[in-house]
Amino acid sequence: MKILHTSDWHLGKRLYNRDRLPEQRLILEEIHEIAEQHQVDAIIVAGDLFDVANPSNEATELFYKGLKMLSKEGQRPVIAIAGNHDSPQRIEAPDPLARECGIVFLGYPNSRAPEFGLESGFKVLRTDDGFLELKLPKQSVPLRIIATPYASEIRMKQHLGFEEDQGLRDALEAQWQNLATQYCDDKGVNMLMAHLFVWNRDSEPPEEPEGEKPVRVGNAALVYADLFPEKLQYVALGHLHRSQQIKGAKMPVQYSGSPLAYSFSEAGQQKFVHIINVEPGKPAAIEKIELRKGLPLKRRTFENVDEAVLWLQQNQKAFTEITMRTKDFLKADENKRLRDASENLINIIPEPQNRDGNQNEAAQIDMSQSVNELFRKYFYHTYAQEPNDELMDLFNEILNKKNDQ
């Protein structure tokens, strides 16, 4: 059995003012091509399907068209859960129509899909709160999935009713162990998919992705990898944007990562989907397939404008961010040269230095300078460009009116 694991599509997400929908469309087509090439039996999408709870019409249209393409009218079923960016109600709303295409949506920790079957041979054989047993069209053995959409303590208390003194980790462990004991044996393939912050109990967790809505405060919502039941053969996670395996469990516990780099904290990261090769009673084998159709993100620090311009010209097919470590603020003509070097330059971060090579804080707050000069430096520090003459005239007009009062 081959299962493709992907997550964190964040459809509709922008990079500052740049629309990423064209790239996201290409990425979904690339995932479809990978699924075809590797003859995948099913696809699981581990949350953050959209970037916001109320996505645009364009993002919604891409989502449904993409899922229909991936599912092949139920010949390659898709199971998708809500992440912390998604509205559970919105995710589950189209479920009756989606089922006709072999797509199953789960929005809440206790969501239960109905049992149904399609002419393709896809069937939902058994269900429970947060559990599915599936018959896949080309497989004789069932696929069991314990599914945990984004779960906070509030959602767990609302939907699973655990005790007030029971923490999120204890509640999830009890839920997973109960489902694994009831439904998972070596006569089928057993997996878990979840949108959570999972880490090794014995190591320090990383920061959540830049721009992410946090799923934890301190370590309150951090779930440990050793809590997953031993009967599972693979745990498919969503939330962290870098593809990685989490240590501390007796089975592979993996984040597939996002299919695109969505912030410059992800600069230089290769993006993947995971293909899980697995059969009953045996360890799963994971193959990471590179995704290549999205534009990469690159960032670099320079002390020389000529070097920065050359690097930008050499990296036209990437979104870029540069930090300019110079003796003073960049001049308007230097800023223009940098902007003209690449249409995909997103940010110029000025970092003026003093003679000792330290960041020039004094140059930014020297109150002996004129009001106009302070305004010019403030404007450049904020917008990485010089204010034009029209803006300066307007500033002086306002300043003069203030002085006249």
N, C-alpha and C positions, 0 to 999 in steps of 0.2 A: 504494500500500500504506500502511495506517495501523497503527502500532504504539503501544500505550500503555505507557509506562515509569513504574513505581512502585517503591518500595523502603522499607526500614526500617519495616515495620509494627510490629515489637516487640509482637506479640500477647501479652497477659498482663501487660504493664508497668503498674505502678501509679504514681500521683503521690502520694508519701508514703503515706498510708493510703487513698487514693481509688482505687476500682476503675475502670479505663478500658474494660473489655470492652464495656459498652453503647455507648460512643462508637465503639469499634473496629468493632462490628457495623454501626453506622450508616455509618461511613466506607466499609466494604467494599460496602455497598449503594449508596452514592453513586458509587464507582468503577464499579460495574456499570452504573448509570444513564448515566454518562458514556460508557462503552464502547458502550452501546446507541445513545445519541444520535448519536455520531460514527461509528458503523458500523466499529468497530475490527476489524482482521483478526487481531490477536494481542496478548497482554499479556506483558510481561517484568517480573519481580519481582527486583530486584538485591540480594537478601540481607537479613539480619536479619529473617527471617520471624517468629521468636519473640524474646522478650526474654531467655530463659534456655535453656540446653541441654536441660533437663528441664522442659518447660512443664506447666502444669496441664491437667487433663482439659477444663476449660471453654475454655481457649485453643486446645487441639488441635482440639476439636470445631468451634470457630469457624473455624479455619484451613481445615479440609477442606470444610466447608460453603461457606465463602466462595470457595474456588478452584473448586468444582464449579459454583457460580452464575456465576462469571466466565467459565468455559470453555464454557458452553452445550453440554455433552455433546460437546466436540471441534469444534464449529463455530467457536469462537474460542479457539485453543490458548493455553495458559499455560506459559511457561518460567520456572522459579524456581530460583535458586541459593542456597547457604548463605552467610551472613555470619559475622562473628566472634562473634556471640552464639549462633549455631546449632550444633547437633550434626550434623556431616555424615552420620553413620550414621542418625540419626533422620530427617533430611530425605529420604534416599534409600530408607528402608525401605519406604514404601508405593508405590514406583514402578510395580510391575506393575499394581496396581489403578488408580493415577492415570492411567496411559497410556490406559486404556479411556475416560477422560473427557477425553482430549486435554491432559493435564498432564504435563510432563516436569520431573523434579527432577535437579539436579546438585549434589553435595555437596563434591567434591574438585577440585583443579586439573586432575587427569587423568581425571575422570569421563567415561565414554562411554555415551551412551544407545543402546539397541538400535534397529535400523531396524524400523518397524512402520507400519501404516496403519489408518485408521478409515473407517466408512461415510460419515462427514461429508465425506470428501475430504482430511482432514488426513493427511499422511504424513511420516515421518522418512526422507528419501531417502538421505543419507550421514552417517556419523559418524566421528569420530576423537577422540583424547584432547582434551577441551576444545573440541569443535567439533560443530555440528549444521547440516545443510542440510534445510530444511523446505519441504514443499508445503502452502500454506495453502488452505483450501476455496474461496475466491472469487478466488484469484490464479493467473495463468498463469506467473508468474516465481517462482523460489525465494527464500526468505529464508535467508541464511547467518548464523549466530551463532557467533562465537568467545566461549566462556564461561569466565570465571575466577572461580569461587567464592573466598571469602576465602583468600588465599594468604600464608602466612608463609614465612620461609626454611626452617624445619623442615619444613613441609608440602611445599614445593617440592623439598627434598632427598629426602623420603620417596617422593613420587609422580612426580617428573620426573627425579630422579637427576642434578641438575646438579653441576658440579665444586665442591669445597670452597672454592676461591678465587673462585668466581663469585657475585656478589651477586644479591639478589632482582631488582633492576631489570634486570640483564643477562639473567637467566634468563627473565623475563617477556617482554622485548623479543624474545629469540630464539624463544620459543614462539609469540608472536603473528605475527612475521614469517614463520615457517615455515608456519603455518596459512593466513595470508593469501596467500602465494605459491602454495600448493597449491590452494586452493579459491575464492578471491575474484576475480571478474572482473566486467565490466560487463553480464553477462547475468543478473545477479541482484542482490538488495539485500544489502549487506554491513554487518553491525553487530558490535559487541563489547559484552558486558555483564560487569561485574566488581564485586566488593566490595573496594575498596581505598581508600587515602588517596592521591589524585592531586592534583597541583598544578602550577602554572606554574614552570618551572625558574628563572625570573628574579625571582620575588617570594616574599615571606615567607609560609609557610602559616599558616592560622588554627589556633586551638586546636580539638581534637576536642570533639564535643558533651559537655556536662556529663552525667555518669552513663554515658557510653559506656565500653566496655572498649577501651583504647587499642590501635591496630594498629601503633603505631610507638614506638620508643625513640629520642629525638633525631630524626634524619632517616633512620634505618636502613631503615624500611619505607615511605618516601615515594617514590611513583612519579611520574615526570614526564610531562606530557601529550604532549610531543614524541616519546615512545617508541611511540605507536600507529601502526600501518602506514597509509600513505597511501591504500590501497585501501578503507579503511573509510569509511562514510558517516555513521555516528553511533556514539558510545560512551556506553552507559547505565551510570551508576555508582550504587553504594549505599555508605553509611557516614556521610557528612556529612548533617545533618538539614535544612539550608537549601537550597532549590531554587536552583541556580546553574550558570552555564557556566564551565568552566575554560579559561583562555586558554593559548596556546602550541602548539596542534595545528592541523592543516590541515582538520579536520572538527569538527563540534560534539561537545564532550566535556562531558556534563551530569550533575549530581546532580539527581534528581527531588526529593530531600528526603523526610523522613518525612511521613505524612499527618496526624499529630497533633503538637502541641507537647508534648514529653515532659519538659522541665525548664524552669525559669524563665530559664535562659540563652537560651531560644527565645521568650521573651515578645515579643509584637508581630509575630512572623513569620506571613505568610500562607503557607498550605500549598497544594501543587499536585500534579497529575499532569501528565506531559508526553505529548503526542501527536505522534509523528513521522510526517510525510507525506513519503514517499520513493519513488522509482522508480529502476530500474537506471541507473547512469552519471550521475546528476544529484545535486546537493547536496540534503541533507535540509532540510525546513522544520519548525520546532518550534513547537507551540502549547502554551502553559501554561494549564491549566484549573484554576481555583480550587476548592478543597475547602472546604465551608462547614458541614458537619454536626458537626464536633467543637467542643468548647468551647475558646475561646482562652485563653491565659495572659497575665496582665497583672501588672506590678509597678510600684510607685511609692513615693517617699519623702515623708514628711509631717513637719511640725513641730507640727501642731495636730490634736488628736484629733477635733474637730468636722469639720474638712475631710476627714480620713480616713474618718470615718463616712459623710459625704455621698458621697464617691467610691465607697465600697464599695456603697452603696445603688444607685448609678447603674450598677454593673457586676456585677449579680447573675448574669448569664449568662456568666461567665468565672471561671476559677480565678485567685485573686489572691494576691499576696504584697506586704506593705507593710513599709517600714522607718520606724520612729518615731524621729526625731531630736529628742529632748526634753532638758530640763535635767537630769532625773533619771529613774530607772526609772518605767515606767508603774505606776499604782496598779491594784489588783484591779478596781475599778469601771470604770476606763477600758479595761482589757483586755476586760471583759465587754461593754461597749458596742461595741467593735470586732468581737468574735466574733458578737454578735447582729445586726450590720449585714448580714452575708452568710454564708449556710451554705457558700459556696464559698471562703471565706477559708482559705488553707492555712497561711501562715506570717506571724507578726508578728516582725520582727527589731528588738529594742531597740537603740538607739544613743544612749545618754545623752551629753550634752555638758557641758563645763565652761563657765565664764563667758566664756571667749575663743572659744567656738564649736568647740573641738576635742573629739574623743571623750574622754569622761570615764573614762580608765583608772584614775585614782586612786580613783574611787568604787567601782570593782570590786575593788580590792585593798587597801583601807584596813584594815590589820590592827589598828587601834586600836578598831574596832567590836566589838560583842559577837559571840560565836559564833553566837547565834541570828540576828542581823542578817546576818552573813556567809552563813549557810546560806540565808536568805530570798533574798538577792541572787543567790547561785549558782543556786538553783533557778529563779528568774525568768529569769536569763540563759540557762539551758539549755532551759527549757520555755515561756518567754514567758507565764507566769502565776504568780500568788502561790501558795505552798503553803497548803493549808487548815489549819484548826485541828487536825484529826485527825492530819495528817502532822506538824505541829509538835509535838504531844503525843508522837507516836512517836519523833521525833528527840530530844526532851528525855529520854524514857525511856532510849533507848540511850546518850545522853550521860551520864546519871546512873549507869547501870550501869558505864560505862567509868571514871567518877571514883571509884566505890566499890571498884574492883579495886586 
